[in-house]
Amino acid sequence: MKTKLLLLVSILLAPISASLAQTPDDYVAPRTEWGQPDLQGVWNFNSSTPMQRPERFGTQEFLTPEEVEQDQAQQEERRIAADAAEAELVLDPQAPPVGDNPGGYNNFWYESAGIGENVRTSLIVYPTDGRFPDRVEGAAVHTANLGDDVEGDRPVLAVFGGIGKDGPEDRGLSERCLIGFNAGPPFTGGGYNANVQIFQNKDHAVIMTEMVHDARIVPLDDRGALDNDIRQWSGDSRGYWEGDSLVLTTRNFTDLTPSFSRFGNAKDKVLTERFTRTNQFTVEYEWTLEDPSTFTDKIVATMPMTKVAGILYEYGCHEGNYGMQNILRGERMLERRAAAGESGN
C-alpha cells in the first residue's frame, strides 16, 4: 500500500475523526448473507502510538488534548527533518553516508502515523503500566537488529539482522521472508504495509496480511484443533462469534519464532484476538497474549483498524529474492579481499 493512498484516506476522514473516537453505543454493524457482522475489506493497523507506554506517563492511559497537539507537532517535525535529510542526498548523490550504515528505504515509503488521532499513551493496556511484564528467568532475549551482526547460534529467532553471513540460516526471519515484521499474529503496526484484508463465509474467516501475504484460514465451526505436535509459523487459529465480535484463539506456534518482540520463543504462546466493527470505518482490534514460558503475566493490547479505500497487491519479498544473494555474495567478496591482502596479492 502506498503511503500517498493512506494519506489521502486520512485527509478524507479527518473531519470525522472525533466521531470515530466516540462511537455511538447503538451502532449496528452491517451483516453478511449469513447474518454475521460484516468485517470484510482492507483495514490499516498502523499506529504512531508506542507499543509500550513511556515511563513518564505512569498509569495514564490517554493523552490530554494538549499532549495530542504536541504529539502531532512532533510527528510533523520528524517528517520535515527526514524529508530535508533525503533532499540533501538528491542534491548531492556523492555525499558520503552518515556513519557506516547505508540505511534502508527512504522516508517516502514509511507510514509514520495511523489514520485519525493518536490518543493513547500505549497500545498495551494491561499490565496497567502499559509495559511488558517481567520475563521468566531464562527466557531468551534476541539482540540481532538492523545493524552489525551479533554473536549467536542457529536457529536465529530474531526478526531483523543476523548472527553471520555464512548462509541464509544466519539471517533474521523477515530477511528470509518467512514472517513479516509487523504482520503478527498479533498485529503490531509500524513501518509500512500495515494492512490486512478480511474475507468471510458462513464457516470460515480469512485474515490475510499484506506483509509476506500470509493468509490464516480460520474455521468457525466446532472442528478439533491441530495435534499438538504440528507447529506452524502463524500458529493454528480457531474462531467463533461472541456477540458482534469475531474471536480467534491461536495455538501451535513454532518454537522457531520469538514469543513477542525480542523475547522467548512461541512454543507455549496462546493468542486471543477480538475483531469488533464499531462504525463504518473502524474495526477495534484487541489481543491477549499468554506465554508462561516467556512472561510472568499476560499482555493485552488494543488498536483501531481503519478502512482503506483500496485493494491489496501481491507482496514481493525481495529481501529473500535478491537481498539474500547480495548479502552472502558481498561477504564472500570481503573474505576474498581479506585473503588476497594477507597473501600480498
C-alpha positions as CSV (number, residue, x, y, z in Angstrom):
1,M,0.0,0.0,0.0
2,K,1.4,3.4,-1.0
3,T,1.7,6.0,1.7
4,K,0.1,8.5,-0.5
5,L,-3.1,6.4,-0.6
6,L,-3.2,6.2,3.1
7,L,-2.6,9.9,3.5
8,L,-5.5,10.6,1.1
9,V,-7.8,8.4,3.2
10,S,-6.5,10.2,6.3
11,I,-7.4,13.6,4.8
12,L,-10.8,12.4,3.8
13,L,-11.6,11.1,7.2
14,A,-10.0,13.9,9.2
15,P,-13.3,15.8,9.6
16,I,-14.9,12.8,11.2
17,S,-12.0,11.7,13.4
18,A,-13.9,13.0,16.5
19,S,-16.9,10.8,15.7
20,L,-14.6,7.8,15.2
21,A,-13.3,8.3,18.7
22,Q,-16.9,8.5,20.1
23,T,-18.7,5.6,18.6
24,P,-22.4,5.5,19.5
25,D,-23.4,2.6,21.6
26,D,-26.4,1.9,19.3
27,Y,-24.2,1.3,16.2
28,V,-25.2,-1.9,14.4
29,A,-22.6,-3.5,12.1
30,P,-23.8,-4.5,8.7
31,R,-24.5,-8.2,8.2
32,T,-23.3,-10.8,5.7
33,E,-25.8,-13.0,3.9
34,W,-25.3,-15.5,6.8
35,G,-26.3,-12.9,9.4
36,Q,-22.8,-12.4,10.8
37,P,-21.2,-8.9,11.4
38,D,-19.5,-7.9,8.1
39,L,-15.8,-7.3,8.8
40,Q,-14.8,-7.7,5.1
41,G,-12.5,-5.3,3.4
42,V,-9.0,-3.9,3.7
43,W,-8.0,-2.4,7.0
44,N,-5.0,-0.4,8.1
45,F,-3.5,-1.2,11.5
46,N,-0.6,1.3,11.5
47,S,-0.2,3.5,14.6
48,S,2.0,6.2,16.0
49,T,1.1,5.1,19.5
50,P,4.1,3.2,21.0
51,M,3.6,-0.4,22.0
52,Q,5.0,0.3,25.5
53,R,4.0,3.3,27.5
54,P,6.8,5.8,28.2
55,E,7.5,5.5,31.9
56,R,6.9,9.3,32.4
57,F,3.1,8.6,31.9
58,G,2.8,6.0,34.7
59,T,-0.7,4.6,34.6
60,Q,-2.1,7.5,32.4
61,E,-3.9,5.7,29.5
62,F,-4.8,8.7,27.3
63,L,-3.1,11.8,26.2
64,T,-4.6,15.2,27.1
65,P,-5.8,17.5,24.3
66,E,-2.6,19.5,24.8
67,E,-0.4,16.3,24.6
68,V,-2.3,15.2,21.4
69,E,-1.4,18.6,19.8
70,Q,2.2,18.3,20.9
71,D,2.4,14.7,19.6
72,Q,1.1,15.8,16.2
73,A,3.6,18.7,16.1
74,Q,6.5,16.3,16.9
75,Q,5.4,13.9,14.2
76,E,5.4,16.8,11.7
77,E,8.8,18.0,12.8
78,R,10.3,14.5,12.4
79,R,8.7,14.2,8.9
80,I,10.2,17.6,7.8
81,A,13.6,16.7,9.2
82,A,13.6,13.3,7.4
83,D,12.5,14.9,4.1
84,A,15.2,17.5,4.4
85,A,17.9,14.9,5.0
86,E,16.8,13.0,1.9
87,A,16.7,16.2,-0.1
88,E,20.4,16.7,0.6
89,L,21.1,13.3,-0.9
90,V,19.2,14.2,-4.0
91,L,21.2,17.5,-4.3
92,D,24.5,15.7,-3.7
93,P,24.3,12.0,-4.5
94,Q,28.1,11.7,-4.0
95,A,27.8,12.8,-0.4
96,P,29.3,10.3,2.0
97,P,26.9,8.4,4.1
98,V,26.5,9.4,7.8
99,G,28.2,6.6,9.7
100,D,28.8,3.0,8.5
101,N,25.1,2.1,7.9
102,P,23.9,2.9,4.4
103,G,20.3,2.9,5.6
104,G,17.2,1.2,4.2
105,Y,14.2,2.6,2.5
106,N,13.8,6.4,2.1
107,N,11.2,8.2,4.1
108,F,8.6,8.2,1.3
109,W,7.8,4.5,2.0
110,Y,7.2,4.7,5.7
111,E,3.8,5.1,7.3
112,S,4.7,7.3,10.2
113,A,1.3,7.5,11.7
114,G,-2.1,5.8,11.8
115,I,-5.3,7.3,10.4
116,G,-7.1,9.5,12.9
117,E,-5.8,10.9,16.2
118,N,-3.3,9.2,18.5
119,V,-4.9,9.5,21.9
120,R,-3.5,6.5,23.8
121,T,-0.2,6.6,25.6
122,S,0.5,2.9,24.7
123,L,-1.1,0.1,22.7
124,I,-0.6,-2.1,25.8
125,V,-3.5,-1.7,28.2
126,Y,-2.5,-4.5,30.6
127,P,-0.4,-4.6,32.7
128,T,-1.7,-1.3,33.9
129,D,1.6,0.5,33.5
130,G,1.4,-0.2,29.8
131,R,4.7,-2.1,29.6
132,F,5.8,-5.6,29.1
133,P,5.5,-7.8,32.2
134,D,8.7,-9.3,33.7
135,R,10.2,-12.1,31.7
136,V,10.5,-15.6,33.1
137,E,14.0,-16.4,34.3
138,G,16.0,-18.0,31.4
139,A,13.7,-16.7,28.6
140,A,15.8,-15.7,25.7
141,V,16.4,-12.1,24.5
142,H,17.1,-11.8,20.8
143,T,19.6,-9.0,20.3
144,A,20.1,-9.1,16.5
145,N,18.8,-5.9,14.8
146,L,19.3,-3.6,11.8
147,G,23.0,-3.1,12.5
148,D,26.1,-5.2,13.0
149,D,25.7,-8.9,13.3
150,V,25.6,-10.2,16.8
151,E,27.0,-13.4,18.3
152,G,24.6,-16.3,18.5
153,D,23.7,-19.8,17.3
154,R,21.2,-21.2,14.8
155,P,18.3,-21.1,14.7
156,V,18.0,-17.4,14.5
157,L,14.8,-16.3,16.2
158,A,15.3,-12.5,15.7
159,V,13.1,-10.8,13.2
160,F,15.8,-8.4,11.9
161,G,19.5,-8.7,11.4
162,G,21.5,-11.8,12.0
163,I,24.4,-13.7,13.5
164,G,26.6,-14.0,10.4
165,K,26.6,-14.4,6.7
166,D,27.7,-18.0,6.0
167,G,24.3,-18.9,4.8
168,P,20.6,-17.9,4.8
169,E,20.1,-19.6,8.2
170,D,22.3,-16.9,9.8
171,R,19.8,-14.2,8.9
172,G,16.7,-13.0,10.7
173,L,13.2,-14.3,10.0
174,S,12.0,-11.3,8.0
175,E,15.2,-11.2,5.9
176,R,14.4,-14.8,4.9
177,C,10.8,-13.8,4.0
178,L,9.4,-16.3,6.5
179,I,7.4,-13.9,8.5
180,G,6.5,-10.2,8.2
181,F,8.0,-7.9,10.8
182,N,4.6,-6.3,11.6
183,A,2.2,-8.9,10.4
184,G,2.0,-11.0,13.5
185,P,-0.1,-12.5,14.8
186,P,-0.7,-10.3,16.7
187,F,-0.7,-7.2,14.6
188,T,1.7,-4.5,16.0
189,G,1.6,-1.7,13.4
190,G,4.6,0.4,12.4
191,G,6.8,0.6,9.4
192,Y,4.8,0.1,6.2
193,N,2.4,-2.3,4.6
194,A,0.4,-2.4,7.8
195,N,-2.7,-3.6,6.0
196,V,-4.9,-6.7,6.4
197,Q,-7.8,-8.0,4.3
198,I,-10.6,-9.9,5.9
199,F,-12.8,-12.4,3.9
200,Q,-15.8,-14.3,5.3
201,N,-18.1,-17.1,4.5
202,K,-20.5,-19.0,6.7
203,D,-17.9,-21.3,8.2
204,H,-14.6,-19.6,7.8
205,A,-12.8,-16.3,8.1
206,V,-9.6,-15.5,6.3
207,I,-7.1,-13.0,7.8
208,M,-4.6,-12.1,5.0
209,T,-1.8,-9.6,5.8
210,E,-0.1,-7.6,3.1
211,M,3.3,-8.3,4.5
212,V,4.6,-11.6,3.2
213,H,1.0,-12.2,2.0
214,D,0.3,-14.6,4.9
215,A,-3.3,-15.9,5.0
216,R,-4.8,-17.5,8.1
217,I,-7.8,-19.6,7.1
218,V,-9.8,-19.8,10.3
219,P,-12.6,-22.4,10.8
220,L,-15.6,-21.0,12.7
221,D,-17.2,-24.4,13.4
222,D,-16.5,-26.9,16.2
223,R,-13.8,-29.0,14.4
224,G,-11.0,-30.0,16.7
225,A,-7.6,-28.2,16.8
226,L,-4.5,-29.5,15.3
227,D,-2.4,-32.1,17.1
228,N,0.0,-30.5,19.5
229,D,2.9,-31.9,17.5
230,I,2.0,-29.9,14.4
231,R,3.6,-26.4,14.6
232,Q,3.1,-23.5,12.2
233,W,4.8,-20.1,11.7
234,S,1.5,-18.3,12.3
235,G,0.0,-20.9,14.7
236,D,-3.3,-22.7,14.3
237,S,-6.3,-20.4,14.7
238,R,-9.9,-21.4,15.6
239,G,-12.7,-18.8,15.7
240,Y,-16.2,-18.1,17.0
241,W,-18.6,-15.3,17.3
242,E,-19.2,-13.7,20.7
243,G,-22.0,-11.2,20.1
244,D,-20.7,-8.9,17.3
245,S,-17.0,-9.8,18.0
246,L,-15.1,-12.3,16.0
247,V,-12.9,-14.1,18.5
248,L,-9.8,-16.1,17.3
249,T,-7.7,-18.3,19.6
250,T,-4.4,-19.3,18.2
251,R,-2.0,-22.1,19.5
252,N,0.6,-24.4,18.0
253,F,3.1,-21.7,17.2
254,T,6.6,-23.0,16.2
255,D,9.5,-22.5,18.6
256,L,11.4,-21.0,15.7
257,T,9.8,-17.6,16.2
258,P,10.0,-15.3,19.2
259,S,7.1,-15.2,21.5
260,F,6.7,-11.4,21.2
261,S,9.0,-8.6,20.2
262,R,12.6,-9.8,21.1
263,F,11.8,-12.3,23.8
264,G,11.4,-16.0,24.3
265,N,10.0,-18.4,21.8
266,A,6.4,-19.0,20.8
267,K,6.1,-22.7,21.5
268,D,3.8,-22.2,24.6
269,K,2.1,-19.0,23.3
270,V,-1.7,-18.7,23.3
271,L,-3.1,-15.7,21.5
272,T,-6.7,-14.5,21.7
273,E,-7.8,-11.8,19.2
274,R,-11.0,-9.9,19.0
275,F,-12.3,-8.0,15.9
276,T,-15.3,-5.8,16.6
277,R,-16.7,-3.4,14.0
278,T,-17.5,-0.2,15.8
279,N,-18.6,2.1,12.9
280,Q,-18.5,2.3,9.1
281,F,-14.7,3.0,9.1
282,T,-13.3,1.2,12.1
283,V,-12.7,-2.3,13.5
284,E,-11.5,-2.3,17.1
285,Y,-8.7,-4.9,17.3
286,E,-7.8,-6.3,20.7
287,W,-5.4,-9.1,21.6
288,T,-4.3,-11.0,24.6
289,L,-1.0,-12.9,24.7
290,E,-0.3,-15.6,27.3
291,D,3.0,-17.3,27.4
292,P,4.1,-18.8,30.7
293,S,7.5,-19.7,29.3
294,T,8.4,-16.1,28.4
295,F,6.4,-13.7,30.5
296,T,5.2,-13.7,34.1
297,D,1.8,-12.2,33.2
298,K,-0.4,-11.8,30.2
299,I,-0.2,-8.9,27.8
300,V,-3.3,-7.1,26.5
301,A,-3.2,-4.5,23.7
302,T,-5.8,-2.7,21.6
303,M,-5.7,-0.6,18.5
304,P,-8.2,0.7,15.9
305,M,-8.0,-0.7,12.3
306,T,-9.3,1.8,9.8
307,K,-11.0,1.1,6.4
308,V,-8.8,1.7,3.4
309,A,-10.3,2.6,0.0
310,G,-8.0,0.3,-1.9
311,I,-7.0,-3.3,-2.5
312,L,-4.0,-5.4,-1.6
313,Y,-1.5,-6.1,-4.3
314,E,0.9,-9.1,-4.3
315,Y,3.7,-8.6,-1.9
316,G,7.2,-9.5,-3.3
317,C,9.7,-10.1,-0.5
318,H,12.9,-9.0,-2.3
319,E,14.9,-9.4,0.8
320,G,14.8,-13.1,0.0
321,N,14.6,-12.9,-3.8
322,Y,17.6,-10.6,-4.3
323,G,18.8,-9.2,-1.0
324,M,19.9,-12.5,0.5
325,Q,22.1,-13.4,-2.5
326,N,23.7,-10.0,-2.4
327,I,24.3,-10.2,1.4
328,L,26.1,-13.5,1.0
329,R,27.9,-12.5,-2.2
330,G,29.1,-9.3,-0.5
331,E,30.5,-11.3,2.4
332,R,32.3,-13.7,0.1
333,M,33.9,-10.8,-1.7
334,L,35.1,-9.3,1.6
335,E,36.6,-12.6,2.6
336,R,38.5,-12.9,-0.8
337,R,39.8,-9.4,-0.5
338,A,41.0,-10.0,3.0
339,A,42.7,-13.2,2.0
340,A,44.3,-11.5,-1.0
341,G,45.6,-8.7,1.3
342,E,47.0,-11.2,3.7
343,S,48.8,-13.1,1.0
344,G,50.2,-10.0,-0.5
345,N,48.4,-10.4,-3.9
